[in-house]
């Protein structure tokens, strides 16, 4: 399905362009000492400008019940919507066994990710018996982890046992893996742009505070230029 960009997404992309431009002159970062990151920011701006001229092609054709949708809120309040295919994430696990991380999460650790507004109480009994792992992703644009599948499993266990130390099986997906499950190429590109912007900012901010840190791993944007 090919769609024209709606007004909300156009505004959001313009806001992202402003965000990238502001990053280059952010006073605490001393960006002038890191010309390679100035060039990275210039490339990100070009990519965003090209996105404004393109249409969005939705590549995942499954019902909404199998998608996890999240709004990314930009500093000025504009929002951009991402959507992940849960069935596609499930298929990716076998092909990325050396990249995904199987672990047990504490209920108290993931309870903060539960979308209370989307809960259906009549699903709690089934969710309590459901032993499938929850899916947690690296949400690189904001240095967060995000649970994209398992709302009812986590909420039902907390409601029943009220134990934040209780463990629940899960799978953690690095950004470079879960990005492949997003609903459109447009979303994948925007996610890369926001991730690189945040990773550059976090790295330079840490250096400005006098702390040592590893250079950030950035998404390669060459194919979008």
C-alpha positions as CSV (number, residue, x, y, z in Angstrom):
1,X,0.0,0.0,0.0
2,X,1.5,3.4,-1.0
3,X,0.3,6.5,0.9
4,X,1.0,10.2,0.6
5,X,2.5,11.6,3.8
6,X,-0.1,13.1,6.0
7,X,0.2,16.6,7.5
8,X,1.3,15.2,10.9
9,X,4.2,13.3,9.4
10,X,5.3,16.3,7.3
11,X,5.4,18.4,10.4
12,X,7.3,15.8,12.3
13,X,9.9,15.5,9.6
14,X,10.4,19.3,9.5
15,X,10.8,19.1,13.3
16,X,13.5,16.4,12.9
17,X,15.4,18.5,10.4
18,X,15.4,21.3,13.0
19,X,16.6,18.8,15.6
20,X,19.5,17.8,13.5
21,X,20.4,21.4,12.8
22,X,20.3,22.2,16.5
23,X,22.5,19.3,17.3
24,X,25.3,20.8,15.2
25,X,25.3,24.0,17.2
26,X,24.4,22.7,20.6
27,X,26.7,24.6,23.0
28,X,27.7,21.8,25.4
29,X,28.7,19.4,22.6
30,X,31.7,21.2,21.0
31,X,30.6,19.7,17.7
32,X,33.2,21.7,15.9
33,X,35.8,19.4,17.4
34,X,34.1,16.5,15.7
35,X,33.8,17.3,12.0
36,X,32.9,13.7,11.2
37,X,29.7,14.1,13.2
38,X,28.9,17.4,11.5
39,X,29.1,15.5,8.2
40,X,26.8,12.8,9.7
41,X,24.3,15.4,10.6
42,X,24.4,17.0,7.2
43,X,23.7,13.5,5.7
44,X,20.8,13.0,8.0
45,X,19.3,16.3,7.0
46,X,19.5,15.3,3.3
47,X,17.8,12.0,4.0
48,X,15.0,13.8,5.8
49,X,14.5,16.3,2.9
50,X,14.3,13.4,0.5
51,X,11.7,11.7,2.7
52,X,9.5,14.8,2.4
53,X,9.5,14.2,-1.4
54,X,8.6,10.6,-1.2
55,X,5.4,8.5,-0.5
56,X,5.2,5.9,2.2
57,X,4.9,2.3,1.2
58,X,3.4,0.0,3.8
59,X,5.2,-3.3,3.4
60,X,3.4,-5.3,6.1
61,X,-0.1,-6.4,5.3
62,X,-1.5,-7.9,8.5
63,X,-4.3,-6.9,10.8
64,X,-3.9,-4.2,13.4
65,X,-4.1,-6.7,16.2
66,X,-0.7,-8.1,15.3
67,X,1.0,-4.7,15.3
68,X,2.4,-2.7,18.2
69,X,2.1,1.0,17.6
70,X,4.0,3.8,19.4
71,X,4.2,7.5,19.0
72,X,7.6,9.1,19.2
73,X,7.2,12.6,20.7
74,X,9.7,15.2,19.5
75,X,11.0,18.0,21.7
76,X,8.5,20.5,20.2
77,X,5.5,18.1,20.8
78,X,5.2,16.9,17.2
79,X,4.7,13.1,16.9
80,X,5.7,10.4,14.5
81,X,4.2,6.9,14.6
82,X,6.1,3.7,14.5
83,X,4.6,0.2,14.1
84,X,6.2,-3.2,14.6
85,X,4.9,-6.5,13.2
86,X,4.8,-9.1,16.1
87,X,4.6,-12.1,13.7
88,X,7.6,-10.8,11.8
89,X,9.6,-10.3,15.0
90,X,8.7,-13.9,15.9
91,X,10.1,-15.2,12.6
92,X,13.3,-13.1,13.0
93,X,14.3,-14.9,16.2
94,X,15.4,-18.0,14.4
95,X,17.4,-16.0,11.9
96,X,19.1,-13.9,14.5
97,X,19.9,-16.3,17.3
98,X,23.3,-14.8,17.8
99,X,22.0,-11.3,18.0
100,X,18.8,-11.5,20.1
101,X,19.1,-12.0,23.9
102,X,17.0,-14.5,25.7
103,X,16.6,-13.5,29.3
104,X,14.2,-13.4,32.3
105,X,12.9,-9.9,33.1
106,X,11.7,-8.8,36.5
107,X,8.0,-7.8,36.5
108,X,8.9,-4.6,38.2
109,X,11.4,-3.9,35.3
110,X,8.9,-4.2,32.5
111,X,5.7,-3.2,34.3
112,X,6.5,0.5,33.5
113,X,6.2,-0.4,29.8
114,X,2.6,-1.6,30.1
115,X,0.1,0.4,28.1
116,X,-2.7,0.5,30.7
117,X,-5.2,2.1,28.3
118,X,-4.9,-0.9,25.9
119,X,-5.5,-3.6,28.5
120,X,-8.6,-5.9,28.2
121,X,-9.4,-7.4,31.6
122,X,-11.2,-10.4,30.1
123,X,-7.9,-11.5,28.5
124,X,-6.1,-11.7,31.9
125,X,-6.9,-15.4,32.7
126,X,-5.5,-16.5,29.3
127,X,-2.5,-14.2,29.7
128,X,-1.7,-15.6,33.1
129,X,-1.4,-19.1,31.6
130,X,0.5,-17.8,28.6
131,X,4.2,-18.8,29.0
132,X,5.4,-17.3,25.7
133,X,8.3,-14.9,26.1
134,X,7.6,-11.1,26.0
135,X,9.4,-9.0,23.4
136,X,11.5,-6.1,24.5
137,X,13.3,-3.9,21.9
138,X,16.1,-1.4,22.1
139,X,14.3,1.9,21.4
140,X,17.5,3.7,20.2
141,X,15.9,7.2,19.5
142,X,15.4,7.6,23.3
143,X,18.0,5.3,25.0
144,X,15.0,3.2,26.3
145,X,13.9,-0.4,26.3
146,X,10.3,-0.9,25.1
147,X,8.0,-3.9,25.4
148,X,6.2,-4.4,22.1
149,X,4.5,-7.7,23.0
150,X,3.5,-9.0,26.4
151,X,1.3,-6.2,27.9
152,X,-1.4,-8.6,29.2
153,X,1.2,-11.3,30.4
154,X,3.0,-8.7,32.6
155,X,-0.1,-6.9,33.8
156,X,-2.0,-10.1,34.8
157,X,1.0,-11.4,36.7
158,X,1.5,-8.2,38.6
159,X,-2.2,-8.0,39.4
160,X,-2.4,-11.6,40.6
161,X,0.9,-11.8,42.6
162,X,1.9,-8.2,43.2
163,X,5.5,-9.2,43.1
164,X,7.9,-7.0,41.2
165,X,10.8,-9.5,41.7
166,X,8.8,-12.2,39.9
167,X,10.5,-13.3,36.6
168,X,9.0,-13.6,33.2
169,X,10.8,-15.0,30.1
170,X,11.6,-12.6,27.4
171,X,13.6,-11.9,24.2
172,X,15.5,-8.6,23.8
173,X,15.9,-7.3,20.2
174,X,18.8,-4.9,19.4
175,X,17.7,-1.9,17.2
176,X,19.6,-3.3,14.2
177,X,17.3,-6.4,14.3
178,X,13.9,-5.2,15.3
179,X,14.0,-2.3,12.8
180,X,13.4,-5.0,10.1
181,X,9.9,-5.6,11.5
182,X,8.6,-2.1,11.1
183,X,5.6,-1.5,8.9
184,X,7.2,0.6,6.2
185,X,10.5,1.6,4.8
186,X,9.7,5.2,5.6
187,X,9.5,4.3,9.3
188,X,12.7,2.3,9.1
189,X,14.6,5.4,7.7
190,X,13.1,7.8,10.3
191,X,14.1,5.3,13.0
192,X,17.6,5.3,11.7
193,X,17.8,9.1,11.6
194,X,16.4,9.6,15.1
195,X,18.7,6.8,16.5
196,X,21.8,8.3,14.9
197,X,20.9,11.8,16.2
198,X,20.4,10.5,19.7
199,X,23.5,8.3,19.7
200,X,25.7,11.2,18.5
201,X,24.2,13.5,21.1
202,X,24.6,11.0,23.9
203,X,28.2,10.3,23.0
204,X,29.3,13.9,22.8
205,X,27.3,14.9,25.9
206,X,29.1,12.1,27.8
207,X,32.5,13.4,26.6
208,X,31.6,16.9,27.5
209,X,31.0,15.8,31.1
210,X,34.5,14.4,31.3
211,X,33.6,10.7,31.1
212,X,35.0,8.1,28.8
213,X,32.7,6.2,26.5
214,X,32.8,4.1,23.4
215,X,32.1,5.7,20.0
216,X,28.5,5.1,19.0
217,X,27.5,2.5,16.4
218,X,25.6,4.5,13.8
219,X,23.2,3.2,11.2
220,X,24.8,3.5,7.7
221,X,22.8,6.1,5.8
222,X,24.7,5.9,2.5
223,X,22.0,4.0,0.6
224,X,19.5,6.7,1.3
225,X,21.6,9.6,0.0
